[in-house]
Amino acid sequence: MGITINRVGLISTILQMLLLTAVILLVSYFAIKSKPTIGPILIILSVLTLLPLLFLKIPVAVLRGDIIFGMIDNGILALFALSGAEFFGILGAVVGGLVGNAITDGLAGIFEGYEWQRIKKLKIKDGRTALTVAIGKLSGCLLGAGVILTIAWSI
């Protein structure tokens, strides 16, 4: 009664995430020079990261908990990093980001856990896989950071 892992699915997931990572890094590299547009660009990237799941016909509702996790995680983390940078420079941004990440992982985990329990209780067909969890969190993180940066650079 052992657990079997679909190694082909894992390798495929890793390759897809590496491809998404390369696209995100490339776009971010060119967009970072334009402070006011980086937030909206991250928001657009968050939507684009969901495209692979459309091809797999996976409902976005399955990703809700992971997207909420990412939004809270990186949204609040961005606030900590921006505050740290404002008050203490680069080291403040790094420490603010690290401390913010620890705190937001815990907070975001509450909402992700709640969504997971809701899905189970409502007996919604669970389509969570390594790929859906990874893409959901990636999309939510980009969205949360994009919203905060858009607000920060608009003020």
N, C-alpha and C positions, 0 to 999 in steps of 0.2 A: 504494500500500500504506500508506495513512494510517490513523490510529486514529480511529474515530468514537465520539462520546460521545452517549449517549442524554440529550438535554437535558430531555425530558419527565420521565424518571426522576430526573434531578438536581433539577429544580424540585420534584417530588413529595417527594423525600427532604428537601429543605430545609424545605418546608412541614410535613412530619411532625415533623422535629426541632424546629422552632419551636413547634409545638403541645405536644410533650413538654416542652420547655424552660419554656413558660408554666405548665404544670401543676406541674412540679417547683418552680419559683420561688414560685408561689402557696402550695403546700403547705408549703414550707420557711419562707416568711415567717411563717406562722401557727404553725409547729411550733418555731421557734427559741426562743421564749419558755419552752419547757419542756425544759430541758437534758437530763433523763434519757430523754426520749422521742425526741429527734432522731435518735439512732443507729438504733433500730428503725424509725422512719419512713423513713429513707433506705434501709434494707434492703427495706422494703415497696415503695418507689418503684422500686428496682432490678428487682424482679420485675414490677411493672406496666409498666415500659418495654418489656418483652419481648412484651407483648400484641399489638402490631401485626404481629409476625412470626408469631404463631399464626394470624392471619387470612390471612396469605400462605402458610401451610403450609411455612415454612422451618424445618428441624430445628435445634434449639438446638446440636447438635454442631458446626454450621458456625461458630457464634459462640464456641466454646470459647476459642480463642486470644485473641480480642478481650476476652472477659470476664476471662480471666486477666490480660491486660495491664492492664485497668482496675482490677482488685482490687489488684494489686501497686502500680500507679501511685498511686492515691489512698489506699490503705491506708498505705503508707510515707510518702506526702506528709503525711497527717494527723498521723502521729507527729512529723515534722519541724516542722510548723506548731504543734502543741500544745507541743512542747518549746521552740521559739523564743518562743512567747507566755509560757510559764511563766518562762523565764529573762530575757527581754529585752522583754516587753510587745508592743505592736502591731507595732512595727518588726521585732522578732524573729520574730513570726508571719509577716509578709510575706516577710522574707528566708528564713526556714526553709521556707516554702512554695515560694518560687522555686527555691532550691537543691535542696530535696527533689524538686521536679518534674523538674528536669534529671536528677538521679541516678536517680530511679525510672523515667523514660521509657527510659533506657538499660537498666536492669535488666529492666523489663517487656518491652522489645523482644526480649530474648533468648528469653523464653518464648513470646511471640507468634510469633516466627520459627520456633521449634521446632515449634509446633503447625501452622504453615503447611506446613513441610517434611513433617510426619507425614501431613497430609491428602493432600499430593501423592504421597508414597511409597505410601500405602495405596490410592491412586486413588479416594478418596472423592469423589463428585460434589460439585464446589465450587459452592456457592450464594452465595458472597460477592458482595455488591453494595455500593454506597455506603451504602444503608440498613442492611444487616446489620452492616457494620463500625461505623457510627456508633452504632447501637443497642447492639451488643455492648460497645463501649467505655463508653458511657453507663451501661449496666446494671452493668458491672463496677466502674466508678468509684464509683457510688452504693453498691454492695455493700461494697467495700473500706472506704470512708469510714464507712459505717454500722456495720460491725463494730468498727472502731477506736474510734469515738465511743461505742458501746455499752459496750465494755470500759473506756474512759477514765472515763466517768461512773458506772460501776458500782464502781470501785475507791475 
